[in-house]
Amino acid sequence: MGLRRNRFGSFVVGEMPEGCRLCVRGAKLVLFLTGLCRRSCFYCPLSSLRRGKDVVYANERPIRSTRQLLKEAELMDAQGTGITGGDPSLRFRRLLRYLRVLKRELGPEHHVHLYCTELSRERLRRLREEGLDEIRFHAWSPEPVRKAVEEGLNCGVELPSLPGSFRVLTRLLKELEGAGCSFVNLNELEFSETNSLELRRRGFRLKSLDSVAVKGSEELALRVLEWALENTELNLHYCPSRLKDGVQLRNRLKRRARKVARPYEALTSEGLLVKGVIEGLPPSELEAGRRRLIRKYGIPPELLSVNRRRVRLETSPEVAERLSERERGLSFSWVESYPTFDGVEVTVIPLPLRGRGTRGTSGSP
């Protein structure tokens, strides 16, 4: 057993947890069960839109039912689910309901892991009975782990790599090993909109201008892994900041994009969708405008659709560019967006790309 860097860019001593294996492949649905938490960790990166709010999300989709949860799992072809928060245990009945549905509808092989703080033995038993595959404690003590292991759960600990905490972490690792802990995950500490003031107040700084990671966090994590290699039999995994967006998120976006892309949308190497957009029609004329363009230019019907929510027509990038040189009174663009429920648009390029010149009104696109 040695310290090794895997193909995803993270570092491992021993074996990577199964939940992490699926996560880095983009195969895990993220079930945000609640933003409520009794703790007030100064390094918590949770956004102001979710922190302290009793809301539920499946990936980027706000949900109110198990049906919506299963729909999101289907759209990304999820092989597992990570249940997070806040502290999901504060909504324990909700937690059990969603866990039960995931296992019943997606099969016992659908891998579910849970992040939490500390649970009673009775609740730990309930989670084991419902088929929870992996529990991860945010804990600086071995006690939550000891109870979970005694109740028959596959148990790990996940913590940020706080610069200056080498002695605390190495002492904790020995205690966790004695408690029967299966693995420890160390995450690179990151600045966020909600924790930046507290981090800076404690002397933490960015490691570079193009990163949100904290200077010294990675160095500490690798030092702890090297120590663990010589002093424990624990499985350790260090997850750097760059892995989350550069690998995990991109892979999840690709999985969903392949399922949700319309015939006219192109998929980029980053997992984003590119389409052509036609605007300028009032809501009451969208459908009539679509039919007119289909008849006039012989556009296949599946390559032109109405988006009522955004009050526009959508088509392929090629059709939009060609129509932009022929149709007066309408505006055209290429749009690059996430394949997520909210469909956040990251790039908008007005058309036509070349000089407008004299624009006709006839001919095929």
N, C-alpha and C positions, 0 to 999 in steps of 0.2 A: 504494500500500500504506500503510495507516495502522493505528494502534492502535484496536481496536474491541471492544466488549463484545457477545457473541453472546446468543442467546435462552436459553442454558443458564446464563448468569451468569458465564462465564469470559471471559478477555481474550486476544485473539489479535493477533499481528503476522504478516501473511502468511496462510498456510493452516494450519488445524488438522490434525494427523496423522489418518490414516484410523482408526487404532486408537482414538483419542479420540472421533471422531465416533460410532462404534458404541457406545463405552462410555457416553457421556452419554445415549444413547437407551435404555440398559439392555439392549442386544442382545449384550453380550459376557459369555460365561461366564468366571468367574475360576477358573483352575486353579492351585491352590497346590501346587507340586510337592515342596517340602521346606522344613522350617524351619531347615535347616543353612546356615551361612554362615561363611566364614573371617574376615570383618571384624567389627568391634565398634563400629559408628558410634554415637556417643552419642545421636543423635536418632532412632534406629530405633524405630518405634512398634509393632513386631510383638508380639503378645500373648504372655504367659507360657505359654499353652496350646499355642503353636506354635513359639515361638523355641527353637532348638536341638534340635528334635524332628524325626525323619525321618518325617513324616506327609504324606499327600496328601489334598487336599480339592478337590471340584468345587463351587464356591460354598460352601454350608454343609454339604454332604454328604461325610463321610469315604468315600474310595473305595479299593478294592484291585484294581480291574480296569478295563480299557478299556470293558467293557460298562457298568459303572456310570457311567463318564464320559459315554458316549454317551446314557445314559438321562437324565442331568441336562441335557445339551444339548438333548435333545428336549423336556423338560418346560418349558424356558424359551424354546424356539424360537430358540436362539442363532444369530446370524449371524457370530459370531467368538468367539475365545478369547484371553484374556490369560494368559500363563504367568508365574507369579511365585513368590516365596519370602520369606525365605531367598534363597539363590542356586541357582536351578535347574540351573546348569551343574555343580554338585557331584554331581548324579545324571544324568550325560549320557546314559547308555543309556536310562534311564527317559524322559528328555526326548525323545529321538529316537522312542521307541516311541509315546508319546502324540501327538507331532506327526504322525507317519506315519498313525496311525489317524484323527485329526481330518481330515486332508486326503483320505484315502481314502474314509472313510465319509460325510463331510459335504460333500465337494466342494472343488475347488481354490479356489473363490470364498469359502470359509469363511476369514475373515481371522484370522491368528494372529500375535500379537506376543509378544515375550519380553523379560523384565527379567533382567539379569545384570550381572556385574562386568567380567570380562575373559576372553577365550577365545583359544585357539591358532588359527592359520590353518587347520589341518586341521579343527578342530571348526566353525569358521565355514563352511568349504566344505560340510561335512556338513549343516549347517542350511539352507544355500542349496539344496542338492540335494533336501532333503526338503520344500522349498516354504515356508519361513518368510517371512512377508510383511514383518516389521518387527522390528528388534532395538533395545532401549533399554538403554543402559549407565548404571549408577550410577557415574559416574566424574568426577573433578575434573581429568582429564588428557585430551588429545586422542588419545593413542596407541591405546586400544582402538577408537576410531572410525576412525582412519586404516586400521587393519588390516581392519576389517569392510567399509569402503567399497571397499578394494582387492580384496576377495573378492566384490564384487558384491551386497552386502546393503544394503537400505534402512535407514539407521542414524540413531538419535537419541540424545539424552542426557536423563535425567530426574533432577532434583535438588530438594532442599528449598530454599525461599527462606529462607536464614539471615540474620537481621538482622545488619548489620555486614559483610556479605561483598560489597558492591557492587564493589569493585576486583577481588576474586578472580573474581567472575562475569563482569564485562565483559572482563577479560583472557582468560578461558577462552572466551568467545563468539567472539572474534577467532580464537583458535587452532582452535576447532571449525569455523568457517567455512572456514579454510584446509585443514582435513582432509577436507572434503566432507560434513560433517554435514548431514542433511536437516532436522532440527528439534531444538528444545530445549524441554522441559517444565519449568516451575517449579511446585512444589506448595507451598501454604501449610503452614508448619510447624505441627505439632499436638502437644499434650500427650497422652500415653497412660499407662496403668498402669506401663509398663516404662521409659519415658524421662523421666518427670516429675522424678525426683530429679536426674538429670544436667542437664536443661534449667534447672531452678531454680538449681542450683549454678553455672551459667554466666551467671546473671542474666536469663534469659528469664522472661517473665510472661504470663499470660492477657490477651488483648485485651479480654475482657468476661466477666461472670459467666455468661452463657448460651452460651458458645462454648469449644471446646477449642483454638482457634487461638492462636498466639503473637503477642503484640503486636509490631507493626512488620514482620511477615513480608509481609503484603500490600503495604504501602507500598514495601518494598524491591523486590518483584517488579514492580510497576507502574513503578517508577523504572528498573529494568533494561530492561523492554520499551520504554520511551520512548527510552532510550539506544540500544537495538538498532535501533529504527526509523530513527535518523539515521546509525548507524555500521556496520551490517551488512546483508546480504541474507538473513539467516537467518529461518526460520519459528519463531516463539516462541509458546508457549501457557502462560498462567498459570491453574492450577486451584485455586480457593479451597476452603477446608474445607467451606463450606456446600453446595457442589455435590455432594459425595460422597453425603451422606445425603438432602439436599433434592431432588436431581434424579436422579443416577445410580442409587442404590440403590432409590429409589421406582419408577423406570421398570423396573428389573429385576424388582422384586417384582410389578409389574402384569403383566408378560409371563408370569411363572410362574403367577400367580394365575389368569389367564384359562385356562391349560391344566390346572390341577390342581383347580380349585374343584368341589366336589360339588354336586349339584342343590339342596341345602338351604343352601349357604353363600352369603352376600352379600359382594360385593367393595366395599371402601371406596375413597375417592379417593386414599388413601395406598398402596393395593396390599395392604391387609390383608384377612383373611377373618373374617367374623362368623358364628357358628353357635350353636345351642342345645345345651346339654349336660345329660344326665340321669345322675345318679350315685346310688349307694346299693345297687346290685345286686352280689352276689358274682360272680366270674368265671364260675362254672358256670351262672349263671342269666341271663346277658346275652342269649343268643339267645332263650330262652323269654320273657323280659321284653319283648323287641322284638316277638315275635309277638303277645303279649297286648295290647300297646298298639295295634298295627296293627288287630287285630280289634275291640277295644273302641271305638276312636275313628275308625275308618275312615281311618287315615293312609295315604297312598300309600306303598308299600314303599320307593320310592327316596328318600323324605324321612326315613327313620329307619335308621340303620346302627349296627353294633357296632364300637367301637374297643377291641380287646382289650389293646393296649399300655397304654392309659390306664385300662382297666377302667371303661368307661362307654358310654352310648348317645349318639349325636349326631343332631341334627335341625335344622330351621330355627328361627330366633329366635322366629317367631310360634307355632309348634307348642309349643316349650318353654314360652313364657309362658302359653299356654292350659292346658297340662297341669299347670303348677305350681299352678294354682288348683283342681285336681280330684283329683290323685293324692297320697295320704298315703304316708309312709314313704320317699319319694324326694326328692332335692335337685335343684334346677334352677338353671341360670345361663345367661347370655349370655357367650360367650368370643370375644375378638378375638385373632387370632394371625397370625404371619408365614406366608406360603405357601411356606416353605422346608422342606427335608428335616427339620430339627429341630423345626419347628412351634412356635417359641417363643411363649408366650402373654403378651400385654402388658396385657390388660384382662380382668377377670372381674367380672361384675355378677350378684349373687344375684337369683333370682326367687322369688315374683312381685314386680313393681315396686310395686303398690299393696298396701294393708293386707290381711293374709291373711284375716281374718274367718272365716266358716264355710266350710269346703271340702267340697264334695260329692265323690262318686265315680262319677258317671254322666254321660252326655251326651257329645256330640262336642266335640273341641277347637276 
